[in-house]
Amino acid sequence: MEAISSFEITIFFLLIFLSGFFSSVETAMHSLSKITIKKILSEGGLSGKILGVWTSNQDQFLSAIYFGNNILKVSASVLAASIAIDFARFHGLYEPYALGISILISTLFFLIIGEVAPKTVAQHSPEKTFLILAAPINFTLTLLRPVSAFFSWISRFVVWLLGSSLSRKNLNVTEEEIRAIVEAGEQDGAIEEDEKQMIHSIIELGDTTAKEIMVPRVDMICVDVETPMQEILDIMGREKLSRIPVYEHSIDTIVGILHIKNVMNFWRKNIQDMTAIEFITMPYFVPETKKVDELLREFQSKHMQMAIVVDEYGGTAGLITMEDVVEEIVGEITDEYDDHGPMIRKQDDGSYLIDSKVEIGALNEQLGLQIPSGDYHTVGGLIMWIVRRVPKKNEVVTYDNLKFTVMEADRKRVHKVVLSF
């Protein structure tokens, strides 16, 4: 009796360990990221072959895993009951008590050895677990293929009756997964902070509209179509511009874009008496709601560098350039002609001198603030949103614990403010 019991106990633990194998396989397969799946598939070999079965016929693969695991658990439970009854009879114990104790003990072993431990290991190291178990998985699939095919057919039939589908072949990577991979890469030191910000900015391009990054109408530098060329060249030289919008009658009627390159083609001629109309190219108009990623592709395909942004009524809302789009990805770009003064500068008294064109997101990030988003994008917009008008010079505007003092302003907008908190 004791020899038989020892053999049965050995078989019992073997069944539990095999159940743990199936549990770890199931968890490892579910925990593999889509990037890792594509990597293993591209490498081929036995691992790629097994994974190919998983990705092409997941329901059949899972049927084999679930069937094998349940058979092992049922067999181990029956064996545990048999051992308990034999033990009770051999020692003259009450059999129901022995069965109850065997259920508690076997459940404990099932949870620790057959479920929790293998699943925890597989979840933390899914790729390593899968690669180690690839050969046993292949053997198991071959052995259980007829059974798994039958149960797969049954499950498909039931799902069909319910009007659903078992298709799970989509390996598209979501934005959240890309962000998680980037965060993990930064923590591991494989990706730098600026690279992470760049990747996040690229992802966010699809959610950013032209209105959010355009040069607003009030900041546009434009010229009338009848403006003499010498005056236009003076303006472009003073403002360090290579392109300038040209309007007829009003800024709401942009008729073209003047590029300095087109003017230089006539440098041998006397351009003193010429006007902008003779040099302009057709303008490209986009709505305020245009997604920036779409606009970038259009800039590339149309070989353009500037677009005029129009509102829902067809009026000019602003302009946007290729540089504006690129700066959304890589950050501020300056050249030898740009004003290199910081847009946010800390002063000796601890306050900050801020250009009104600084975006709220940049202000929050640089100063650690938490100003919520709203019907404004810049510091100047926030201040005018608070007071519902254009504030005067030296006027103080408060927002929560923030105090904005207007340093420069005109009749139309705020230019410089001092922030203290």
C-alpha positions as CSV (number, residue, x, y, z in Angstrom):
1,M,0.0,0.0,0.0
2,E,2.8,2.4,0.9
3,A,4.7,1.7,-2.3
4,I,1.6,2.3,-4.4
5,S,0.8,5.5,-2.5
6,S,4.4,6.8,-3.1
7,F,4.0,6.1,-6.8
8,E,0.6,7.8,-6.9
9,I,2.0,10.8,-5.0
10,T,4.9,11.1,-7.6
11,I,2.4,11.0,-10.4
12,F,0.2,13.6,-8.6
13,F,3.1,16.1,-8.4
14,L,4.1,15.3,-12.0
15,L,0.6,16.2,-13.1
16,I,0.7,19.5,-11.2
17,F,4.0,20.4,-12.7
18,L,2.7,19.7,-16.2
19,S,-0.3,21.8,-15.4
20,G,2.1,24.6,-14.5
21,F,3.8,24.1,-17.8
22,F,0.5,24.7,-19.7
23,S,-0.3,27.7,-17.5
24,S,3.1,29.3,-18.2
25,V,2.7,28.7,-21.9
26,E,-0.8,30.3,-21.9
27,T,0.4,33.3,-20.0
28,A,3.6,33.7,-22.0
29,M,1.7,33.7,-25.3
30,H,-0.8,36.3,-24.0
31,S,2.0,38.5,-22.5
32,L,4.1,38.7,-25.7
33,S,4.0,42.2,-27.0
34,K,3.1,42.7,-30.7
35,I,6.6,44.0,-31.4
36,T,8.1,40.8,-29.9
37,I,5.7,38.6,-31.9
38,K,6.8,40.3,-35.1
39,K,10.4,39.9,-34.1
40,I,10.2,36.2,-33.4
41,L,8.2,35.6,-36.6
42,S,10.8,37.4,-38.6
43,E,13.6,35.3,-37.1
44,G,11.9,32.0,-38.1
45,G,13.1,28.7,-36.7
46,L,11.1,26.5,-34.4
47,S,10.0,29.4,-32.2
48,G,8.8,31.3,-35.3
49,K,6.9,28.2,-36.5
50,I,5.1,27.7,-33.2
51,L,4.3,31.4,-33.0
52,G,3.0,31.3,-36.6
53,V,0.5,28.6,-35.4
54,W,-0.5,30.9,-32.6
55,T,-1.0,34.0,-34.7
56,S,-2.8,32.2,-37.6
57,N,-5.0,29.9,-35.5
58,Q,-5.2,31.1,-31.9
59,D,-8.5,29.4,-31.1
60,Q,-7.1,26.0,-32.0
61,F,-3.9,26.7,-30.1
62,L,-5.8,27.8,-27.0
63,S,-8.1,24.8,-27.3
64,A,-5.1,22.5,-27.0
65,I,-3.7,24.4,-24.0
66,Y,-7.0,24.5,-22.2
67,F,-7.8,20.9,-22.9
68,G,-4.4,19.7,-21.8
69,N,-4.5,21.8,-18.7
70,N,-7.9,20.7,-17.6
71,I,-7.2,17.0,-18.3
72,L,-4.2,17.3,-16.0
73,K,-6.1,19.1,-13.3
74,V,-9.0,16.6,-13.4
75,S,-6.6,13.6,-13.4
76,A,-4.6,15.1,-10.5
77,S,-7.9,15.7,-8.5
78,V,-9.0,12.2,-9.1
79,L,-5.6,10.8,-8.1
80,A,-5.6,13.0,-4.9
81,A,-9.0,11.6,-4.0
82,S,-7.8,8.1,-4.6
83,I,-4.7,8.7,-2.4
84,A,-6.8,10.2,0.4
85,I,-9.2,7.2,0.4
86,D,-6.4,4.7,0.4
87,F,-4.7,6.6,3.2
88,A,-7.9,6.7,5.2
89,R,-8.6,3.0,4.8
90,F,-5.1,2.0,5.6
91,H,-5.1,4.0,8.8
92,G,-8.8,3.5,9.7
93,L,-9.7,7.2,9.3
94,Y,-13.1,8.7,8.4
95,E,-13.0,8.9,4.5
96,P,-15.0,12.2,4.1
97,Y,-12.6,14.0,6.4
98,A,-9.7,12.6,4.4
99,L,-11.3,13.7,1.1
100,G,-11.9,17.2,2.5
101,I,-8.2,17.5,3.6
102,S,-7.0,16.2,0.2
103,I,-9.1,18.9,-1.5
104,L,-7.5,21.6,0.5
105,I,-4.0,20.4,0.1
106,S,-4.4,19.6,-3.7
107,T,-6.0,23.1,-4.2
108,L,-3.0,24.7,-2.5
109,F,-0.6,22.9,-4.7
110,F,-2.6,23.7,-7.8
111,L,-2.6,27.4,-7.0
112,I,1.1,27.7,-6.1
113,I,2.7,25.2,-8.5
114,G,0.1,24.9,-11.2
115,E,-1.0,28.5,-11.5
116,V,0.5,31.4,-9.5
117,A,4.2,30.6,-9.7
118,P,4.4,29.6,-13.4
119,K,2.1,32.5,-14.5
120,T,4.1,35.1,-12.5
121,V,7.4,33.9,-14.1
122,A,5.9,33.8,-17.6
123,Q,4.3,37.3,-17.2
124,H,7.6,38.9,-16.2
125,S,9.7,37.1,-18.8
126,P,7.2,36.1,-21.6
127,E,9.8,36.0,-24.5
128,K,12.3,34.0,-22.5
129,T,9.6,31.6,-21.2
130,F,8.3,31.1,-24.7
131,L,11.7,30.4,-26.3
132,I,12.5,27.8,-23.6
133,L,9.2,26.0,-24.0
134,A,9.0,26.2,-27.8
135,A,10.0,22.5,-28.3
136,P,7.6,21.1,-25.6
137,I,4.8,23.3,-27.1
138,N,5.4,21.9,-30.5
139,F,5.2,18.3,-29.2
140,T,2.0,19.1,-27.2
141,L,0.4,20.7,-30.3
142,T,1.2,17.7,-32.4
143,L,-0.2,15.3,-29.8
144,L,-3.4,17.3,-29.1
145,R,-4.0,18.5,-32.7
146,P,-7.0,16.2,-33.3
147,V,-8.7,17.1,-30.0
148,S,-7.9,20.8,-30.3
149,A,-9.3,20.8,-33.9
150,F,-12.5,19.3,-32.7
151,F,-12.9,21.7,-29.8
152,S,-11.9,24.6,-32.0
153,W,-14.7,23.7,-34.4
154,I,-17.2,23.5,-31.5
155,S,-16.1,26.9,-30.2
156,R,-16.4,28.5,-33.7
157,F,-19.8,27.0,-34.1
158,V,-21.0,28.3,-30.7
159,V,-19.5,31.8,-31.4
160,W,-21.2,31.8,-34.8
161,L,-24.5,31.0,-33.2
162,L,-23.9,34.1,-30.9
163,G,-23.2,36.2,-34.0
164,S,-19.6,37.0,-33.1
165,S,-16.2,36.2,-34.5
166,L,-13.0,34.6,-33.3
167,S,-10.7,36.5,-35.6
168,R,-7.8,38.0,-33.6
169,K,-5.1,38.4,-36.3
170,N,-4.7,42.1,-35.9
171,L,-1.1,42.8,-35.0
172,N,-1.4,46.6,-35.3
173,V,0.5,48.4,-32.6
174,T,-1.5,51.0,-30.7
175,E,-0.3,54.5,-29.6
176,E,-0.4,53.4,-26.0
177,E,1.9,50.4,-26.7
178,I,4.4,52.7,-28.5
179,R,4.4,55.1,-25.6
180,A,4.9,52.2,-23.2
181,I,7.8,50.9,-25.2
182,V,9.4,54.3,-25.4
183,E,9.0,54.8,-21.6
184,A,10.6,51.4,-21.0
185,G,13.4,52.3,-23.4
186,E,14.1,55.5,-21.6
187,Q,14.2,53.7,-18.2
188,D,16.7,51.2,-19.6
189,G,18.8,53.9,-21.0
190,A,18.3,52.9,-24.7
191,I,16.4,56.1,-25.5
192,E,17.3,59.7,-24.4
193,E,14.9,62.2,-23.0
194,D,14.9,64.4,-26.1
195,E,14.4,61.3,-28.3
196,K,11.4,60.3,-26.2
197,Q,9.9,63.7,-26.5
198,M,10.4,63.6,-30.3
199,I,8.6,60.3,-30.6
200,H,5.7,61.5,-28.4
201,S,5.5,64.6,-30.5
202,I,5.3,62.6,-33.7
203,I,2.5,60.5,-32.2
204,E,0.6,63.6,-31.2
205,L,0.8,65.2,-34.6
206,G,-2.3,63.3,-35.6
207,D,-4.2,65.0,-32.8
208,T,-2.8,68.5,-33.3
209,T,-4.6,71.0,-35.6
210,A,-3.3,73.8,-37.7
211,K,-5.0,76.3,-35.5
212,E,-2.9,75.2,-32.5
213,I,0.5,75.9,-34.0
214,M,-0.2,78.5,-36.7
215,V,1.1,82.1,-36.6
216,P,-2.1,83.9,-35.7
217,R,-3.6,86.6,-38.0
218,V,-2.5,89.4,-35.7
219,D,1.2,88.3,-36.0
220,M,1.2,87.8,-39.7
221,I,3.4,90.1,-41.8
222,C,1.7,90.7,-45.2
223,V,1.8,93.2,-48.0
224,D,-0.7,94.7,-50.4
225,V,-0.5,93.5,-54.0
226,E,0.2,97.0,-55.1
227,T,3.1,97.6,-52.7
228,P,6.3,98.6,-54.6
229,M,9.0,95.9,-54.6
230,Q,11.6,98.1,-52.9
231,E,9.3,98.6,-50.0
232,I,8.6,94.8,-49.8
233,L,12.3,94.0,-49.9
234,D,12.8,96.5,-47.1
235,I,10.1,94.7,-45.0
236,M,11.5,91.2,-45.8
237,G,15.0,92.3,-44.9
238,R,14.0,94.0,-41.7
239,E,11.8,91.0,-40.6
240,K,14.3,88.4,-41.9
241,L,11.7,86.7,-44.1
242,S,12.1,84.5,-47.2
243,R,8.4,84.4,-47.9
244,I,5.6,86.9,-47.4
245,P,1.8,86.6,-48.1
246,V,0.4,89.1,-50.5
247,Y,-3.2,90.3,-50.2
248,E,-5.6,92.4,-52.3
249,H,-7.7,95.0,-50.4
250,S,-7.6,93.1,-47.1
251,I,-5.8,90.4,-45.3
252,D,-8.9,88.2,-45.8
253,T,-8.1,88.1,-49.5
254,I,-4.7,86.5,-49.8
255,V,-3.9,86.2,-53.5
256,G,-0.4,84.8,-53.4
257,I,2.9,84.1,-51.7
258,L,6.0,86.1,-52.6
259,H,9.3,84.2,-52.4
260,I,12.6,86.1,-52.3
261,K,14.0,83.5,-54.7
262,N,11.5,84.6,-57.4
263,V,12.6,88.2,-56.9
264,M,16.3,87.4,-57.2
265,N,15.6,85.9,-60.6
266,F,15.1,89.5,-61.8
267,W,18.1,91.0,-60.1
268,R,19.5,92.2,-63.4
269,K,16.3,94.1,-64.1
270,N,15.1,97.3,-62.6
271,I,12.5,96.1,-60.1
272,Q,12.0,99.6,-58.5
273,D,8.8,100.1,-60.5
274,M,7.6,96.5,-60.2
275,T,4.9,95.3,-57.8
276,A,4.3,92.1,-55.8
277,I,1.7,90.8,-58.3
278,E,4.5,90.1,-60.8
279,F,6.4,87.7,-58.5
280,I,3.7,85.8,-56.5
281,T,2.8,82.1,-56.6
282,M,-0.6,80.6,-55.9
283,P,-1.3,80.4,-52.1
284,Y,-2.2,77.1,-50.5
285,F,-5.2,77.3,-48.1
286,V,-6.0,74.9,-45.3
287,P,-8.8,74.9,-42.7
288,E,-8.1,75.5,-39.0
289,T,-9.1,72.0,-38.3
290,K,-6.5,70.5,-40.6
291,K,-4.5,67.8,-38.8
292,V,-0.8,68.6,-38.7
293,D,0.4,65.1,-39.8
294,E,-1.8,65.4,-42.9
295,L,-0.5,68.9,-43.6
296,L,3.1,67.7,-43.3
297,R,2.5,65.0,-46.0
298,E,0.8,67.6,-48.2
299,F,3.7,70.0,-47.8
300,Q,6.0,67.2,-48.9
301,S,3.9,66.0,-51.8
302,K,3.2,69.6,-53.1
303,H,6.7,70.9,-52.4
304,M,5.4,73.8,-50.4
305,Q,6.7,75.6,-47.3
306,M,3.8,77.8,-46.3
307,A,0.0,77.5,-46.1
308,I,-2.7,80.1,-45.3
309,V,-5.0,78.9,-42.5
310,V,-8.7,80.0,-43.0
311,D,-11.6,79.9,-40.6
312,E,-15.0,78.5,-41.1
313,Y,-16.1,81.7,-42.9
314,G,-13.2,81.7,-45.3
315,G,-11.4,84.6,-43.6
316,T,-7.7,84.4,-42.9
317,A,-7.0,82.9,-39.4
318,G,-3.2,82.7,-39.7
319,L,-0.4,81.1,-41.5
320,I,1.6,77.9,-41.0
321,T,5.0,76.9,-42.4
322,M,7.0,73.7,-42.7
323,E,9.2,75.0,-39.9
324,D,6.2,75.3,-37.6
325,V,5.4,71.7,-38.2
326,V,9.0,70.5,-37.7
327,E,9.3,72.5,-34.5
328,E,6.3,70.5,-33.1
329,I,8.6,67.4,-33.4
330,V,12.1,68.6,-32.6
331,G,11.4,71.8,-30.6
332,E,12.3,75.4,-31.3
333,I,14.5,75.9,-34.4
334,T,16.6,79.1,-34.5
335,D,19.1,80.3,-37.1
336,E,21.6,83.2,-37.2
337,Y,18.8,85.7,-37.9
338,D,16.5,84.7,-35.1
339,D,16.3,86.6,-31.8
340,H,18.0,84.2,-29.4
341,G,16.6,85.8,-26.3
342,P,14.7,83.3,-24.1
343,M,10.9,83.6,-24.3
344,I,10.8,82.8,-20.5
345,R,13.5,84.5,-18.5
346,K,13.9,84.3,-14.7
347,Q,14.6,87.7,-13.1
348,D,16.6,88.5,-10.0
349,D,13.5,88.8,-7.8
350,G,12.4,85.3,-8.7
351,S,9.6,86.4,-11.1
352,Y,9.6,85.5,-14.8
353,L,9.5,87.8,-17.8
354,I,7.4,85.9,-20.4
355,D,6.7,86.5,-24.1
356,S,2.9,86.4,-24.5
357,K,3.3,83.9,-27.4
358,V,4.6,81.2,-25.1
359,E,2.2,78.3,-25.2
360,I,0.5,77.2,-22.0
361,G,1.8,73.7,-22.3
362,A,5.4,74.9,-22.6
363,L,4.8,77.3,-19.6
364,N,3.5,74.4,-17.5
365,E,6.4,72.1,-18.4
366,Q,9.1,74.7,-17.9
367,L,7.8,76.2,-14.6
368,G,6.1,73.1,-13.2
369,L,2.6,74.8,-13.3
370,Q,-0.8,73.1,-13.9
371,I,-2.7,75.7,-15.9
372,P,-5.6,73.7,-17.5
373,S,-6.3,73.8,-21.2
374,G,-9.2,75.9,-22.4
375,D,-10.2,78.4,-25.1
376,Y,-6.7,79.7,-25.2
377,H,-3.3,78.4,-26.3
378,T,-0.8,81.1,-25.2
379,V,-0.1,83.2,-22.2
380,G,-1.5,86.2,-23.9
381,G,-4.6,84.3,-24.8
382,L,-5.0,83.1,-21.2
383,I,-4.8,86.7,-19.9
384,M,-7.3,88.0,-22.4
385,W,-9.6,85.0,-21.6
386,I,-9.5,85.9,-17.9
387,V,-10.3,89.6,-18.2
388,R,-12.4,89.3,-21.4
389,R,-10.6,92.2,-23.1
390,V,-7.1,93.4,-24.0
391,P,-5.5,94.5,-20.7
392,K,-3.5,97.7,-20.4
393,K,0.2,98.2,-19.6
394,N,1.0,97.6,-15.9
395,E,-2.4,96.0,-15.3
396,V,-2.3,93.0,-12.9
397,V,-4.2,89.9,-13.7
398,T,-4.5,87.1,-11.2
399,Y,-5.3,83.4,-11.9
400,D,-5.4,81.1,-8.8
401,N,-2.1,81.8,-7.1
402,L,-0.5,83.3,-10.2
403,K,0.0,87.0,-10.8
404,F,0.5,88.3,-14.3
405,T,1.7,91.9,-14.7
406,V,1.3,93.3,-18.2
407,M,4.6,94.9,-19.2
408,E,4.0,95.6,-22.9
409,A,0.6,95.8,-24.8
410,D,-1.1,97.7,-27.5
411,R,-4.7,98.1,-28.5
412,K,-4.9,94.6,-30.0
413,R,-2.8,92.3,-27.9
414,V,-0.5,91.7,-25.0
415,H,3.3,91.4,-25.8
416,K,5.2,90.9,-22.5
417,V,4.1,89.9,-19.0
418,V,5.8,89.3,-15.7
419,L,4.7,86.2,-13.8
420,S,5.1,85.8,-10.1
421,F,3.8,83.1,-7.7
